[in-house]
Amino acid sequence: MEKKDDLRDRLFKVISDFNESQMKQPLPISEQLEHEITEKKESLFFEKREHHRKNVSIHGIFETVNEQFRASTKNVSVGGVLIDPEINLSFHEDLHMTFIDSKFNGRVYSKGKVIRVDPDGVGIQFDQVIPVMSSL
């Protein structure tokens, strides 16, 4: 087995021998390798999730210490929701939420905390599991 430094040196040598047009081309990657990389990334991401998510839009009223706003979910689970990334919330910010959907008998209330903020959305984890979310 090669040492990391030897492999790094060989890779650097190969790359440094590229001409200018080769440097502008993406490195070839086999479809199989690309599939394996994608599959590995997805499995690492989903292993962190405790609950299965469903892509469903539910109207909600969200309240922080400083503001109240309306948003629709991008996806839901019994443990949390993902909402629009354009909402300006901070990591670990506490929220009170009210969800309104015809499948609920009335409204569903919950407290939660922002656990993710990225271009895909704002992930909010409920303080307690909400079983009715699995019926959506």
N, C-alpha and C positions, 0 to 999 in steps of 0.2 A: 504494500500500500504506500502510495506517495505521501510525502509530508505536504501539508498545506502550503508551505513556502515554495516547494518545488513546483507544485501545480500552479500557484499564483505566478511564479516566474515564467513558466511555459505559456500560460495564457497571455501574460503581458507581452511576451515575445511575439506570439501569433498576431495579437492586435497591433503591435507597433510595426509589423511588417505589412499591414494593409496599406494600399495606395489610397489616394484621395476619394476616388469613386467608390471603393469598397467601404470606406468609413461612412459614407452617406447611406449605404444600404443597410436595412435591418438584418440582424444575424438570422440565418435560417434556423427554423425550429420545426421539428417534425410534428405532425398533427397528433401523434400518439403522446409525445412529450408534452405538448400544449394541453391536451386533454387531462393528462395526469397532474399537471401543475394546477389547472383550474379546479379539478376534483379535490385536490389536497387543500387548496385555499378555502373552498366551500365547506369541506368537512371540518376544518379548523374553526371557521366562523360559526357554523351551526352547532358545533359541540358545546359552545358557550351558552346557547339558549336552553333554558329549562323547559319552556313551553312552546308548543307548535303555534305558528302564526298563520293567520288567514288574511289575504288581501281583501279588505272590506272597508268601505267608507261609512263612518258613523259621525254624526254631528255631535260636537262637544263644546261645552263652555269650560274654559280653563282659567283659574285664578291663581295669581302669585301674590306676594306681599304688596307689589307695586301696581299691578294691572290685572284687568280681566279681558279676555279675548275669546273669539269663537274660532274653531278650526275643525277640519274633518280629518279623520284618521286615514293613514295610508294602509296600515295593517294593524291587526289586534291579536291578542292572545289573552288567556286568563290571567297572565302576569304583567301585561303592559301594552302600550300602544306606540306607534310611530306616527308622528304628525309632520306637517309641512316644514321643510327646513328654513323657510323664510321667517318663521316665528323667532323672535329674539329672546332666547332663554339661555341661562347659564348652567354649566355642568353642576350637578348636585342641588339645583334649585328645587324647592318644595312647591307642590301645586295641589290645589283642590280641583276636582274634575266632576262634571255632570255630563253624562252621555244620554242622548235622546235618540231612540230608534223604535220603529213600530214593533219590532220583535220583543222588546222589553215590555213588561207590564208597568208602565210609568217610566221613571228615570232611574239611572244607575249612578250612584255617587261613589267617589273614591278619592283617596289622597295618594300622592305619588311623588317621585323624585326623578329629575332629569339624570339619565345615566349615559346618554350619548348625544353628541351634537356634531353633525357632519353634513356634507352636501346632500346625502340621501334623506335626511330628516332628523327630527329630534325624538330620541327614544326616551319614553317615560315608563318607569317601573312602578306598578301599584304597590302600596304598602301591604295589601292583602290580596290573595288570589280572588278573582271575580268569576265564579263558575259560569254565570250566564253568558259571558263572552264566548264560550265554546259553542254556543248554539247559533252563532252568526254564520 
